């Protein structure tokens, strides 16, 4: 019996019991799958590589806490998803802090942070391809052809996904920003 072609149940059980050779074999067997997950979930190749490495370290350190041997793939997927989201949040926080300037009051700071969290949540809710295109293009500032190439899309498909992502985020924010101290969006903003 195997876990989606990764490694045998017996090997996972030995790794859970603390056998170092088995742990190493499980990590090695999971590596390509973990990388593939990360490449689909993270915004950039660098984040994907970092998230994959972090996930493999967690697998190595905490394989004993895995409850069911058949859950290895879903466990690793959750770890990678959380790591990619954490990296995206750090990126948003970095850009948020860089553009913050001087805050005139504690109320403005709270509103600014609440608005940033609302935007981040709207982006997290996008479909995978749209989220990756939006982050790579609008947050990281990659040229359109680079985004299309890295995601394996045509330039037209990348532009379409970017338009859909921007529209979805804009629509999602139009109903939510009114709760942040009376601020509302006044139509599309130019980037």
C-alpha positions in Angstrom: 0.0 0.0 0.0 1.4 3.4 -0.9 0.6 7.0 -0.2 -0.2 8.4 -3.6 3.0 6.9 -5.0 5.2 8.7 -2.5 6.5 6.0 -0.2 5.3 2.8 1.4 3.1 2.7 4.5 5.8 0.5 6.2 8.5 3.1 5.5 6.3 5.9 6.9 5.5 3.8 10.0 9.2 3.2 10.6 9.9 6.9 10.1 7.2 7.7 12.7 8.8 5.3 15.1 12.1 7.4 14.8 14.2 5.3 12.4 16.6 7.8 10.9 17.1 5.9 7.6 13.4 5.7 7.1 12.9 9.4 7.9 15.6 10.2 5.3 13.9 7.9 2.7 10.5 9.5 3.4 11.9 13.0 3.0 13.7 12.0 -0.2 10.6 10.3 -1.6 8.4 13.4 -0.8 10.8 16.0 -2.2 9.6 16.1 -5.8 5.9 16.1 -4.7 6.5 18.9 -2.2 8.3 21.0 -4.8 5.4 20.6 -7.2 2.9 21.6 -4.5 4.9 24.6 -3.6 5.4 25.7 -7.3 1.6 25.6 -7.7 0.8 27.4 -4.4 3.5 30.1 -4.0 3.7 33.4 -5.8 7.3 33.1 -6.9 9.8 30.4 -7.7 12.0 31.6 -4.8 9.1 31.4 -2.4 8.3 27.9 -3.7 11.8 26.7 -3.1 11.9 28.2 0.4 8.5 26.8 1.2 9.4 23.3 -0.1 12.6 23.3 2.0 10.7 24.5 5.1 8.1 21.8 4.6 10.8 19.1 4.2 12.4 20.3 7.5 9.1 20.1 9.3 8.5 16.6 7.8 12.0 15.5 9.0 11.5 17.0 12.5 7.8 16.1 13.1 7.1 12.9 11.2 6.4 11.2 14.5 3.4 13.5 15.0 1.7 12.4 11.8 -1.4 10.5 13.0 -2.2 8.4 10.0 0.3 7.0 7.5 -2.2 7.6 4.6 -2.4 11.3 5.4 1.2 12.2 4.4 0.3 14.0 1.2 -2.5 16.0 2.8 -0.3 16.9 5.8 2.5 18.1 3.5 0.0 20.0 1.4 -1.3 21.9 4.4 2.3 22.7 5.6 3.2 24.1 2.2 -0.1 26.0 1.8 0.5 27.6 5.2 4.1 28.4 4.4 3.2 30.0 1.1 0.4 32.1 2.8 2.9 33.1 5.6 5.4 34.3 2.9 2.7 36.2 1.1 1.6 37.9 4.4 5.2 38.8 5.1 5.5 40.3 1.6 2.3 42.3 2.1 3.5 43.5 5.6 6.8 44.5 4.1 5.2 46.6 1.4 2.6 47.9 3.8 5.3 49.1 6.2 7.4 50.6 3.4 4.5 52.7 2.2 3.1 53.6 5.7 5.0 56.9 6.1 4.1 58.9 9.2 1.0 57.8 11.0 -0.9 60.7 12.5 -3.1 58.8 14.9 -3.6 55.3 16.4 -7.0 55.2 14.7 -5.5 55.7 11.3 -3.0 52.9 12.0 -5.8 50.5 13.0 -7.7 51.4 9.9 -4.7 51.0 7.7 -3.9 47.6 9.1 -7.5 46.5 8.9 -7.7 47.6 5.2 -4.4 45.7 4.5 -5.8 42.5 6.1 -9.0 42.9 4.0 -7.0 43.2 0.8 -4.8 40.2 1.8 -7.8 38.1 2.5 -9.4 39.0 -0.8 -6.2 38.0 -2.6 -6.0 34.7 -0.6 -9.6 33.9 -1.7 -8.7 34.1 -5.4 -8.3 31.0 -7.5 -4.7 29.7 -7.6 -3.7 31.0 -11.0 -5.3 34.4 -10.5 -3.7 34.8 -7.1 -0.2 33.9 -8.5 -0.6 36.3 -11.5 -1.8 39.1 -9.3 1.0 38.7 -6.7 3.7 38.3 -9.3 2.5 41.2 -11.5 1.1 43.8 -9.0 2.9 43.0 -5.8 6.3 41.8 -6.9 6.3 43.9 -10.1 7.4 41.3 -12.6 6.9 42.2 -16.2 3.9 40.6 -17.8 5.9 38.3 -20.2 8.0 37.0 -17.2 4.8 36.2 -15.2 3.3 34.5 -18.3 6.5 32.5 -18.9 7.0 31.4 -15.3 3.4 30.3 -15.0 3.3 28.6 -18.4 0.6 30.9 -19.7 0.3 32.8 -23.0 0.6 36.5 -22.6 -3.1 36.9 -23.5 -4.1 34.3 -20.9 -1.9 36.0 -18.2 -3.6 39.3 -19.0 -7.0 37.7 -18.8 -6.2 36.1 -15.4 -4.8 39.4 -14.1 -7.9 41.3 -15.2 -10.2 38.7 -13.5 -8.1 38.8 -10.4 -8.2 42.6 -10.2 -11.9 42.7 -10.8 -12.6 40.0 -8.2 -10.5 41.8 -5.6 -12.1 45.1 -6.5 -15.6 43.7 -6.2 -14.7 41.9 -3.0 -13.4 45.1 -1.5 -16.3 47.3 -2.5 -18.5 45.7 0.1 -15.9 45.3 2.8 -14.2 48.6 2.9 -17.3 50.4 4.1 -16.8 48.7 7.4 -13.4 50.5 8.0 -14.4 53.8 9.3 -16.8 54.8 6.5 -14.2 54.5 3.7 -15.5 53.1 0.4 -13.9 52.6 -3.0 -14.8 55.0 -5.7 -14.4 52.7 -8.7 -11.2 51.2 -10.2 -7.9 52.7 -9.3 -5.0 52.9 -11.7 -1.9 51.0 -10.9 
